[in-house]
């Protein structure tokens, strides 16, 4: 949908919303020095106004269906080799873009490979 954002949820958007953020990244050289591997950890959060958590559970379940276990997807300049959900994250309810929200989050490991000529 249209309510998916990188790093922060902008002010004034309709909820619920999803935000993803790079948590950490490790680079490494692959075989023959022409393949560059990156293992990144991303936090993916579903946020909604304070209230029922049932809608957030459904959103996080759908995100897991779409991301977990994806592999060998060709991208411009390389490939995503793997995407693995590592674990749920426990986070307190907090204001996001000035709105009191409830948040569910998970940590995903993504392995990508860039091909250099």
C-alpha positions in Angstrom: 0.0 0.0 0.0 0.8 3.6 0.1 1.5 3.8 3.8 4.9 2.2 3.7 7.8 4.4 4.6 11.6 4.3 5.0 12.9 5.3 8.5 10.1 7.5 9.8 6.4 7.9 9.4 5.7 11.5 8.1 3.3 13.7 10.0 -0.3 13.7 8.8 -0.5 10.3 7.2 -3.4 7.9 7.7 -2.9 5.0 10.0 -2.1 2.1 10.1 1.3 2.6 8.6 4.4 0.5 8.1 8.0 1.7 8.4 11.3 -0.1 7.8 14.7 1.0 8.9 18.3 -0.3 8.4 19.4 -1.5 11.8 22.9 -2.8 10.9 24.9 -4.0 8.0 28.1 -6.0 7.4 29.9 -6.1 4.0 32.1 -8.9 2.7 33.8 -9.9 -0.5 32.4 -12.9 -2.3 34.1 -15.3 -4.7 36.6 -13.9 -7.2 36.3 -10.4 -5.8 33.7 -9.6 -8.3 30.8 -10.3 -6.0 30.2 -8.1 -3.0 28.0 -9.6 -0.3 26.1 -7.5 2.3 24.2 -8.9 5.3 21.8 -6.3 6.6 19.4 -6.3 9.5 16.2 -4.3 9.1 13.6 -3.4 11.6 10.0 -3.5 10.2 7.3 -1.8 12.2 3.6 -1.7 11.9 2.1 1.3 13.8 -1.5 2.3 14.5 -3.2 4.7 16.8 -3.5 3.4 20.4 -6.2 0.9 20.6 -6.7 -2.7 19.5 -3.6 -4.7 18.5 -5.6 -7.1 16.3 -5.1 -5.0 13.2 -1.3 -4.8 13.8 -1.1 -8.6 14.2 -2.7 -9.0 10.8 -0.3 -6.5 9.2 2.8 -8.1 10.7 1.5 -11.6 9.6 1.2 -10.3 6.1 4.6 -8.7 6.1 6.0 -12.1 7.3 4.3 -13.9 4.5 5.7 -11.5 1.9 9.3 -11.2 3.2 10.3 -14.4 5.2 12.0 -17.0 3.1 12.3 -14.9 -0.1 15.4 -15.7 -2.0 17.2 -15.3 -5.3 15.4 -12.2 -6.5 17.2 -10.4 -9.3 17.7 -6.7 -8.7 19.4 -4.0 -10.7 23.1 -4.6 -10.3 22.8 -7.8 -8.2 20.4 -10.0 -6.3 18.7 -10.5 -3.0 20.0 -13.9 -1.9 17.9 -14.4 1.2 15.4 -12.7 3.6 14.9 -14.3 7.0 12.7 -13.1 9.9 15.0 -13.3 12.9 12.6 -12.4 15.8 9.9 -10.1 17.1 11.0 -7.0 18.9 9.4 -5.7 22.1 8.9 -2.0 21.9 6.9 0.3 24.1 3.9 2.3 22.8 5.2 5.8 21.9 4.3 8.9 19.9 5.2 8.6 16.2 5.0 11.9 14.2 3.1 13.4 17.1 0.5 10.7 17.3 0.2 8.3 20.2 0.7 4.9 18.6 0.9 1.2 19.4 3.7 -0.6 17.5 4.6 -4.2 16.6 8.0 -4.8 15.1 10.2 -7.6 13.8 13.9 -7.9 12.8 14.7 -9.2 9.3 18.1 -10.4 8.0 18.6 -9.6 4.3 21.6 -10.9 2.3 22.3 -9.1 -1.0 24.9 -9.6 -3.6 26.2 -6.8 -5.9 27.9 -7.7 -9.1 30.7 -5.4 -10.3 32.1 -5.6 -13.8 
